[in-house]
Amino acid sequence: MAVGTGIRTFFDGTWHDGDVAVMKAADHGSWLGGTVFDGARFFDGYTPDLAAHCARVNRSAKALMITPTVSPEDMIAIVHEGLKAYDPAEPVYIRPMYWAIDGDPSGIVPMPEKTGFAISLEKIPMAAPDASTTLTRTKFRRPVLEDAVVNAKAGCLYPNNARMLVEAKSKGFGNALVADALGNVAETATANVFMVRDGEVFTPVANGTFLSGITRARHISNLRADGVTVHETVLGFDDFHNADEVFLSGNMMKVTPVTAFDDTQYQIGPVTRRVRQLYWDWAASEG
């Protein structure tokens, strides 16, 4: 599923140019969706939080009962080797992934050690600083751990996100603001969400219904170090209608300003711009 260009694939112990086939038709991952992945970024010569993303893909695998076979340290070395083929000015999406190959006699439970592994590198531009989106509500909700593997970045979770996006776009909006099982705001269909009111920042508390993102944590850390008060708390839809600013946080684009939530309009405000500047400054300081 290429959305960018210049793809390179690490598979079977070596790098290949192009979008290489890695699964067989009878693999558990192909048949039953036993797949996990993570996403990191390379831009301006930086790979911010790459170690955290590599560690998380291994945790995701374990959550799906897939045995991880590559240490985060080895994964980082493989990624840096693959990135040598790109110009530092070319933004690249870094996608390590595992899938189950064999199942037990039921076919459903993944067999230990029977694991596929690949890394996909793909040139995907970073969004412009003023690129924004709009939000609307959706009838679909985030599941809970008793219903789905919400503690993993798993491919099987994304059809639900796709339903949210299709509904939002059918209403003329760019994304959906999504509730958890109790009706509180959890995140959007594609990213974690923040709001600003009276100069303070608020984000839904991580309650186990959504992945509390690596970039989300980085923004919270950067803001607090900059003297901004950040609240991780229970939020409702009315809180977002009453917000001064809203922005999204995700690995793909890092910071995405929101200019509307249904009939509520926002400006791209000073806190949202500051969050972006803080992130780029932090990435540069990490090298």
Secondary structure, 3 states (H helix, E strand, C coil): CCCCEEEEEEECCEEEECCCCCCCCCCHHHHHCCEEECCEEEECCECCCHHHHHHHHHHHHHHCCCCCCCCHHHHHHHHHHHHCCCCCCCCEEEEEEEEECCECCCCCCECCCCEEEEEEEEECCCCCCCCCEEEEEEEEECCCCCCCCCCCCEHHHHHHHHHHHHHHHHCCCCEEEEECCCCCEEEECCCEEEEEECCEEEEECCCCCCCCCHHHHHHHHHHHHCCCCEEEECCCHHHHHCCCEEEEECCCCCCEEEEEECCEECCCCHHHHHHHHHHHHHHHHHC
